[in-house]
């Protein structure tokens, strides 16, 4: 008898994408959706499609995902975002590992393939973008102190499965820019809270390195104009992180100066 498997998803206003995600998880024994106050019918749609829907105020990506894992009725979990779909080859790989009781690892990673404005990116920093999303929660989980760009920590062995997790990250160029800007602000806040100082050298060098590594050395140019735009936006994201970090330090200095003036 194969080991039971639960799928865990966190959502917020994903009614246009949650359907495809849930349909691709039909092979799972249970689907848990943790919604953080959607106003577009996401939670209701997920419930109609057979998911067990829970509601929790959002306080960070890592914390929300770990909460979803903790609510599952199975120790083996598969974690997806609402903009991700398990492709048929990956499903076959997961089912084969499940039929074997996940005997050779406590966690599995697999490639993630991002659709980018009408076409899949297959080169550069975008692919294969391997992510660890299938794991035994008794040995692994969404641990650490970083709520943004969170990742699974696995104490046991990790294996790689064949097949792609299909990713649909952006609805439009505007959505992409807004999303990257929001991530940059959150990463800047995280680094600020960690006591990191802004660096002009990093602000200039990091975007250049990210672009050259992905677009040139990892052959991102083979994805055509989409590859160019993707890696330019990735470089801009790195640049904006440093700008926002500098903003936070300047705001703190300005606040300290105002306090000193009122005390004089």
C-alpha positions as CSV (number, residue, x, y, z in Angstrom):
1,X,0.0,0.0,0.0
2,X,1.4,3.4,-1.0
3,X,2.1,6.2,1.5
4,X,-0.7,8.8,1.7
5,X,0.1,12.2,0.3
6,X,-1.4,15.6,1.1
7,X,-1.1,18.7,-1.1
8,X,-0.7,22.1,0.6
9,X,-1.4,25.4,-1.0
10,X,-1.6,29.0,0.3
11,X,-3.8,31.5,-1.6
12,X,-4.9,35.1,-1.8
13,X,-7.1,36.2,-4.8
14,X,-6.1,33.3,-7.1
15,X,-9.5,32.5,-8.5
16,X,-8.2,32.7,-12.1
17,X,-5.4,30.2,-11.4
18,X,-6.4,27.9,-8.5
19,X,-8.5,25.6,-10.7
20,X,-5.7,24.4,-12.9
21,X,-3.5,23.9,-9.8
22,X,-6.1,21.8,-7.9
23,X,-6.9,19.7,-11.0
24,X,-3.3,18.8,-11.4
25,X,-3.3,17.5,-7.8
26,X,-6.2,15.0,-8.2
27,X,-3.8,12.1,-7.5
28,X,-3.2,13.4,-3.9
29,X,-5.2,11.9,-1.0
30,X,-5.9,15.2,0.5
31,X,-5.7,18.9,-0.6
32,X,-5.3,21.6,2.0
33,X,-5.8,25.3,1.0
34,X,-5.0,28.0,3.5
35,X,-6.5,31.3,2.3
36,X,-5.6,34.7,3.7
37,X,-8.8,36.7,3.0
38,X,-9.4,36.4,-0.7
39,X,-12.2,38.6,-2.0
40,X,-12.5,37.1,-5.5
41,X,-14.1,33.7,-4.6
42,X,-10.8,31.8,-4.4
43,X,-11.8,30.0,-1.2
44,X,-15.2,29.1,-2.4
45,X,-13.9,27.7,-5.7
46,X,-11.2,25.7,-3.9
47,X,-13.9,24.1,-1.7
48,X,-16.1,23.3,-4.6
49,X,-13.1,21.5,-6.3
50,X,-12.7,19.3,-3.2
51,X,-10.1,21.1,-1.2
52,X,-10.3,21.5,2.6
53,X,-10.1,25.2,3.0
54,X,-8.8,26.9,6.1
55,X,-8.6,30.7,6.8
56,X,-5.6,32.4,8.4
57,X,-4.4,36.0,8.4
58,X,-1.2,36.3,6.4
59,X,1.9,37.0,8.3
60,X,4.6,35.8,6.0
61,X,5.1,33.3,3.2
62,X,7.2,30.8,5.2
63,X,4.9,30.9,8.2
64,X,1.8,30.5,6.2
65,X,3.2,27.5,4.2
66,X,4.4,25.8,7.4
67,X,0.9,26.3,8.9
68,X,-0.6,24.6,5.9
69,X,1.8,21.7,6.3
70,X,1.0,21.4,10.0
71,X,-2.8,21.1,9.1
72,X,-2.4,18.2,6.7
73,X,-3.7,14.8,7.7
74,X,-0.7,13.1,6.1
75,X,3.0,13.2,7.0
76,X,4.1,13.3,3.4
77,X,3.2,16.6,1.8
78,X,3.5,18.2,-1.6
79,X,3.6,22.0,-1.4
80,X,2.5,24.2,-4.4
81,X,1.7,27.8,-5.0
82,X,-1.6,28.6,-6.7
83,X,0.3,29.6,-9.9
84,X,1.9,26.2,-10.2
85,X,0.7,23.0,-11.9
86,X,2.0,19.4,-11.7
87,X,2.8,18.3,-15.2
88,X,2.0,14.8,-16.4
89,X,5.7,13.5,-16.4
90,X,6.2,14.9,-12.9
91,X,3.0,13.4,-11.7
92,X,4.2,10.0,-12.9
93,X,7.5,10.4,-11.1
94,X,5.7,11.4,-7.8
95,X,3.3,8.5,-8.1
96,X,6.1,6.0,-8.7
97,X,8.0,7.3,-5.6
98,X,4.8,7.2,-3.6
99,X,4.0,3.6,-4.6
100,X,7.5,2.7,-3.3
101,X,6.7,4.4,0.0
102,X,9.1,7.3,-0.6
103,X,11.7,4.8,0.5
104,X,14.9,6.4,-0.8
105,X,14.6,10.0,0.6
106,X,12.8,12.3,3.0
107,X,12.5,15.0,0.4
108,X,12.3,15.3,-3.3
109,X,13.2,18.2,-5.6
110,X,12.2,18.7,-9.2
111,X,12.6,21.3,-12.0
112,X,10.3,24.3,-12.2
113,X,9.5,25.6,-15.7
114,X,8.1,29.1,-15.9
115,X,5.8,30.3,-18.6
116,X,6.8,33.8,-19.5
117,X,4.3,35.9,-21.5
118,X,3.3,33.1,-23.8
119,X,6.2,30.7,-23.9
120,X,8.2,28.5,-21.5
121,X,11.7,29.7,-20.5
122,X,14.2,26.8,-20.9
123,X,17.5,28.5,-20.3
124,X,19.3,31.1,-18.1
125,X,18.4,31.7,-14.5
126,X,14.8,30.6,-15.1
127,X,15.4,26.9,-15.8
128,X,15.7,24.3,-14.4
129,X,15.1,26.2,-11.1
130,X,14.9,23.0,-9.0
131,X,12.7,23.3,-5.9
132,X,12.2,21.0,-2.9
133,X,8.5,20.7,-2.5
134,X,7.7,17.0,-1.7
135,X,8.8,15.9,1.7
136,X,8.2,14.1,5.0
137,X,7.1,16.8,7.4
138,X,8.6,14.8,10.3
139,X,12.1,15.4,8.7
140,X,11.6,18.6,6.7
141,X,9.6,21.8,6.6
142,X,9.5,25.5,5.9
143,X,12.1,26.5,8.5
144,X,14.3,29.5,9.1
145,X,13.7,33.2,9.9
146,X,13.2,34.5,6.3
147,X,9.6,35.0,5.3
148,X,10.4,36.0,1.7
149,X,12.1,33.6,-0.9
150,X,11.5,30.9,1.7
151,X,12.7,27.3,1.2
152,X,12.3,23.9,2.7
153,X,15.0,22.6,5.1
154,X,15.4,18.8,5.0
155,X,17.3,16.9,7.6
156,X,17.4,13.7,5.6
157,X,18.3,12.6,2.1
158,X,17.1,14.6,-0.9
159,X,16.5,13.1,-4.4
160,X,15.6,14.6,-7.7
161,X,12.5,13.5,-9.6
162,X,12.0,13.7,-13.4
163,X,9.4,16.0,-14.8
164,X,8.6,19.7,-14.5
165,X,6.5,21.8,-12.1
166,X,4.8,24.2,-14.5
167,X,4.9,27.8,-13.2
168,X,2.7,30.7,-14.3
169,X,4.2,33.5,-12.3
170,X,2.9,36.7,-14.0
171,X,-0.4,37.7,-15.5
172,X,1.0,40.7,-17.3
173,X,4.2,42.8,-17.5
174,X,2.5,45.2,-15.0
175,X,1.9,42.3,-12.6
176,X,5.5,41.2,-13.0
177,X,6.9,44.6,-12.2
178,X,4.6,45.1,-9.2
179,X,5.5,41.6,-7.9
180,X,9.2,42.1,-8.2
181,X,9.1,45.5,-6.6
182,X,7.1,44.0,-3.7
183,X,9.7,41.2,-3.3
184,X,12.5,43.8,-3.4
185,X,10.9,45.8,-0.6
186,X,10.4,42.7,1.5
187,X,14.0,41.5,1.0
188,X,15.3,45.0,1.8
189,X,13.3,45.0,5.0
190,X,14.6,41.5,5.9
191,X,18.2,42.6,5.3
192,X,17.6,45.9,7.3
193,X,16.3,43.9,10.2
194,X,19.4,41.7,10.0
195,X,21.6,44.8,10.3
196,X,22.9,44.8,6.8
197,X,24.3,48.0,5.4
198,X,23.7,49.3,1.8
199,X,26.6,49.0,-0.6
200,X,27.2,51.0,-3.7
201,X,29.5,48.3,-5.0
202,X,26.8,45.7,-4.6
203,X,24.2,47.9,-6.0
204,X,26.2,48.3,-9.2
205,X,27.9,44.9,-9.5
206,X,25.2,42.5,-8.4
207,X,22.7,43.4,-11.3
208,X,25.5,43.1,-13.8
209,X,26.6,39.7,-12.5
210,X,23.0,38.4,-12.4
211,X,22.4,39.4,-16.0
212,X,25.6,38.1,-17.4
213,X,25.3,34.8,-15.5
214,X,21.8,34.1,-16.7
215,X,21.6,35.7,-20.1
216,X,25.1,34.9,-21.4
217,X,26.8,32.1,-19.5
218,X,23.6,30.1,-18.9
219,X,22.4,30.8,-22.4
220,X,19.3,32.9,-21.5
221,X,19.6,34.6,-24.9
222,X,18.3,31.4,-26.5
223,X,14.9,32.3,-25.1
224,X,14.7,35.2,-27.5
225,X,13.3,38.6,-26.5
226,X,11.6,36.9,-23.5
227,X,15.0,35.8,-22.2
228,X,16.3,39.3,-22.5
229,X,13.4,40.9,-20.7
230,X,13.4,38.3,-18.0
231,X,17.0,38.8,-17.2
232,X,16.9,42.6,-17.4
233,X,14.0,42.5,-14.9
234,X,16.0,40.1,-12.7
235,X,18.9,42.5,-12.7
236,X,16.6,45.4,-11.9
237,X,15.2,43.5,-9.0
238,X,18.7,43.1,-7.5
239,X,19.3,46.9,-8.0
240,X,16.0,47.8,-6.3
241,X,16.8,45.7,-3.3
242,X,19.8,47.8,-2.6
243,X,17.9,51.0,-3.2
244,X,15.2,50.1,-0.8
245,X,17.7,49.1,1.8
246,X,19.4,52.5,1.4
247,X,15.9,54.1,1.8
248,X,15.3,52.3,5.1
249,X,18.7,53.4,6.5
250,X,18.1,57.0,5.4
251,X,14.6,56.9,7.0
252,X,16.1,55.7,10.2
253,X,18.8,58.4,10.2
254,X,16.2,61.1,9.5
255,X,14.0,59.8,12.3
256,X,16.9,59.8,14.7
257,X,17.8,63.4,13.6
258,X,14.2,64.6,14.3
259,X,14.3,63.0,17.7
260,X,17.6,64.8,18.5
261,X,16.2,68.1,17.4
262,X,13.2,67.8,19.7
263,X,15.4,66.9,22.6
264,X,17.8,69.8,22.1
